[in-house]
């Protein structure tokens, strides 16, 4: 195995935390109603690409080092330790706040309890798929745990992809050279990408809730991140001279998506290719050119700081915004929202 590339994949990447910062700022600014972020919801798609990039490389390296085996118990335990303590704390606090903000013994109280139960078994996206008129529907602000749909999609991906990785290695038999397994995994990811993207495009207009909330129409976003994560040293070496331009092009697509799209855009569908392929292109560019200006920008301390807090900030911001808007009878107060998202960051 190419040990140089293995260590490169495993080493800490501050620029990836910088990309997380772009994703979380766009999502939170969109939810807070801040001008210039009408398409900020695409931050979730950026997170999906990052997850595919990191988790696929991690699983592949582990399987190569262990003769095709992945310690599933250890992998799932790491995910639980990473995600659940903070998530369950936020849900508990949201239930407590809901007891004061929402009408006693009301449908709102009961719905909040159902959301909390759905989150506890990684099923929030199924719950909102069945019970809402859509993520962009006006009453969505009254669902304090609506944002957990994306966490459920990621958790379902974390459950399924390690099993697929194990299957890929098991079916390879004795042909487990790094190059062979990398190519084989790429083919599987490519097939998943094409099938899932076609499903997303085909269902977005007539069945937007399915395309938006459920994993089958989102797998392609993780898959393209995984393909970027599996690309070898030779691939990035060939692109080194173009790395900065690729990173600039990817960043431009991401920024365009954030400022140009809005809630009336049929999403995800083909439009989601803008932030998704932009994120993939950005990661390719900053990986190929480690000394580029875009990578230095993403790696600066403020960006890394926000990126490191992105998960917890995402958890806290929406329940506080939602409960405030319910208390405010649905009125959108951008100044108050700005204060709330700062409080969420402190939390």
Rosetta blueprint (number, residue, H / E / L):
1 X L
2 X L
3 X H
4 X H
5 X H
6 X H
7 X H
8 X H
9 X H
10 X H
11 X L
12 X L
13 X L
14 X H
15 X H
16 X H
17 X H
18 X H
19 X H
20 X H
21 X H
22 X H
23 X H
24 X H
25 X H
26 X H
27 X H
28 X H
29 X H
30 X H
31 X H
32 X L
33 X L
34 X L
35 X L
36 X L
37 X L
38 X L
39 X L
40 X H
41 X H
42 X H
43 X H
44 X H
45 X H
46 X H
47 X H
48 X H
49 X H
50 X H
51 X H
52 X H
53 X H
54 X H
55 X H
56 X H
57 X H
58 X H
59 X H
60 X H
61 X H
62 X H
63 X H
64 X H
65 X H
66 X L
67 X L
68 X L
69 X L
70 X L
71 X L
72 X H
73 X H
74 X H
75 X H
76 X H
77 X H
78 X H
79 X H
80 X H
81 X H
82 X H
83 X H
84 X H
85 X H
86 X H
87 X H
88 X H
89 X H
90 X H
91 X H
92 X H
93 X H
94 X H
95 X H
96 X H
97 X H
98 X H
99 X H
100 X H
101 X H
102 X L
103 X L
104 X L
105 X L
106 X L
107 X H
108 X H
109 X H
110 X H
111 X H
112 X H
113 X H
114 X H
115 X H
116 X H
117 X H
118 X H
119 X H
120 X H
121 X L
122 X L
123 X L
124 X H
125 X H
126 X H
127 X H
128 X H
129 X H
130 X H
131 X H
132 X L
133 X L
134 X L
135 X L
136 X L
137 X L
138 X H
139 X H
140 X H
141 X H
142 X H
143 X L
144 X L
145 X L
146 X L
147 X L
148 X H
149 X H
150 X H
151 X H
152 X H
153 X H
154 X H
155 X H
156 X H
157 X H
158 X H
159 X H
160 X H
161 X H
162 X H
163 X H
164 X H
165 X H
166 X H
167 X H
168 X H
169 X H
170 X H
171 X H
172 X L
173 X L
174 X L
175 X L
176 X L
177 X L
178 X H
179 X H
180 X H
181 X H
182 X H
183 X H
184 X H
185 X H
186 X H
187 X H
188 X H
189 X H
190 X H
191 X H
192 X H
193 X H
194 X H
195 X H
196 X H
197 X H
198 X H
199 X H
200 X H
201 X H
202 X H
203 X H
204 X L
205 X L
206 X L
207 X L
208 X H
209 X H
210 X H
211 X H
212 X H
213 X H
214 X L
215 X H
216 X H
217 X H
218 X L
219 X H
220 X H
221 X H
222 X H
223 X H
224 X H
225 X H
226 X H
227 X H
228 X H
229 X H
230 X H
231 X L
232 X L
233 X H
234 X H
235 X H
236 X H
237 X H
238 X H
239 X L
240 X H
241 X H
242 X H
243 X H
244 X H
245 X H
246 X H
247 X H
248 X H
249 X H
250 X H
251 X H
252 X H
253 X H
254 X H
255 X H
256 X H
257 X H
258 X H
259 X H
260 X H
261 X L
262 X L
263 X L
264 X L
265 X L
266 X L
267 X L
268 X L
269 X H
270 X H
271 X H
272 X H
273 X H
274 X H
275 X H
276 X H
277 X H
278 X H
279 X H
280 X H
281 X H
282 X H
283 X H
284 X H
285 X H
286 X H
287 X H
288 X H
289 X L
290 X L
291 X L
292 X L
293 X H
294 X H
295 X H
296 X H
297 X H
298 X H
299 X L
300 X L
301 X H
302 X H
303 X H
304 X H
305 X H
306 X H
307 X H
308 X H
309 X L
310 X H
311 X H
312 X H
313 X H
314 X H
315 X H
316 X H
317 X H
318 X H
319 X H
320 X H
321 X H
322 X H
323 X H
324 X H
325 X H
326 X H
327 X H
328 X L
329 X L
330 X L
331 X L
332 X L
333 X L
334 X H
335 X H
336 X H
337 X H
338 X H
339 X H
340 X H
341 X H
342 X H
343 X H
344 X H
345 X H
346 X H
347 X L
